[in-house]
Amino acid sequence: RQGAAGEPAARARRHFERAMELNAGGQAGPLVNLAEAVAVAKQDRAEFQSLLKRALAIDPDARPEWRLANLVMQRRARWLLSRTDELILPDATLPVPKETP
């Protein structure tokens, strides 16, 4: 939110931690949202993939009241994972191959 105190990524992480605490890790939504909002912005491939894999590991049948929301977010997590190379640029620390004349 514009005008809010603190760095946006740090605020997002605080909200993420609180959401995960409140739902005891039973909802995929906060994991997918953090991956999409923060890991993509930071271009952090490892965190992006880790968060989405954690979202996919949640059993949607464990909490019937969250089943639909978890299934929707897990579908999005699979979609995002399939587009990792489009969303996260190659590692800038890797040498760029030279073109031959």
C-alpha positions as CSV (number, residue, x, y, z in Angstrom):
1,R,0.0,0.0,0.0
2,Q,1.4,3.3,-1.0
3,G,2.4,5.5,2.0
4,A,2.6,2.6,4.4
5,A,5.7,2.3,6.6
6,G,8.5,-0.1,5.8
7,E,9.7,-1.9,2.7
8,P,6.9,-3.6,0.8
9,A,8.6,-7.0,0.7
10,A,9.3,-6.9,4.5
11,R,5.6,-6.0,5.1
12,A,4.5,-8.8,2.9
13,R,6.6,-11.3,4.8
14,R,5.2,-10.1,8.1
15,H,1.7,-10.6,6.8
16,F,2.7,-13.9,5.3
17,E,4.1,-15.1,8.7
18,R,0.9,-14.0,10.5
19,A,-1.4,-15.7,7.9
20,M,0.6,-19.0,8.2
21,E,0.4,-18.8,12.0
22,L,-3.4,-18.2,11.9
23,N,-4.1,-21.0,9.5
24,A,-1.4,-23.4,11.0
25,G,0.1,-23.8,7.5
26,G,-3.2,-25.3,6.2
27,Q,-3.8,-22.8,3.4
28,A,-2.0,-22.6,0.1
29,G,-3.0,-19.0,-0.6
30,P,-0.3,-17.2,1.4
31,L,2.4,-19.4,0.0
32,V,1.3,-18.7,-3.6
33,N,0.8,-15.0,-3.0
34,L,4.3,-14.6,-1.4
35,A,5.9,-16.5,-4.3
36,E,4.1,-14.3,-6.9
37,A,4.4,-11.0,-5.1
38,V,7.8,-11.1,-3.5
39,A,9.9,-13.9,-5.0
40,V,9.1,-12.9,-8.6
41,A,9.9,-9.2,-7.8
42,K,13.2,-10.3,-6.2
43,Q,13.9,-12.8,-9.0
44,D,14.5,-15.4,-6.4
45,R,14.0,-18.7,-8.2
46,A,14.8,-20.9,-5.2
47,E,12.3,-19.2,-2.9
48,F,9.7,-19.1,-5.7
49,Q,9.9,-22.8,-6.4
50,S,10.1,-23.7,-2.7
51,L,7.0,-21.7,-1.8
52,L,5.0,-23.2,-4.6
53,K,6.1,-26.7,-3.8
54,R,5.0,-26.1,-0.2
55,A,1.6,-25.0,-1.5
56,L,1.3,-28.1,-3.6
57,A,2.2,-30.3,-0.6
58,I,-0.9,-29.2,1.4
59,D,-3.6,-31.8,1.6
60,P,-6.8,-30.0,0.3
61,D,-8.9,-32.6,2.1
62,A,-7.4,-32.0,5.5
63,R,-9.8,-29.0,6.1
64,P,-13.0,-29.3,4.1
65,E,-13.8,-25.6,4.7
66,W,-10.6,-24.6,2.8
67,R,-10.7,-27.4,0.2
68,L,-12.0,-25.2,-2.8
69,A,-9.6,-22.4,-2.0
70,N,-6.7,-24.7,-1.7
71,L,-7.5,-26.5,-4.9
72,V,-7.7,-23.2,-6.8
73,M,-4.4,-22.0,-5.3
74,Q,-2.7,-25.3,-6.0
75,R,-3.9,-25.0,-9.6
76,R,-2.3,-21.5,-9.8
77,A,0.9,-22.9,-8.1
78,R,1.2,-25.5,-10.9
79,W,0.6,-22.9,-13.5
80,L,3.2,-20.6,-12.0
81,L,5.8,-23.4,-11.7
82,S,5.2,-24.2,-15.4
83,R,6.2,-20.6,-16.2
84,T,9.2,-20.3,-13.9
85,D,11.5,-19.5,-16.8
86,E,9.2,-16.7,-18.1
87,L,8.8,-15.1,-14.6
88,I,12.3,-15.5,-13.2
89,L,15.2,-14.4,-15.5
90,P,18.3,-16.6,-15.8
91,D,20.8,-16.2,-12.9
92,A,22.9,-13.1,-13.6
93,T,25.9,-14.7,-12.0
94,L,26.2,-17.3,-14.7
95,P,28.5,-16.4,-17.6
96,V,26.8,-15.4,-20.8
97,P,27.8,-17.5,-23.7
98,K,29.8,-15.6,-26.4
99,E,28.4,-15.6,-29.9
100,T,30.7,-16.8,-32.6
101,P,31.2,-14.6,-35.6
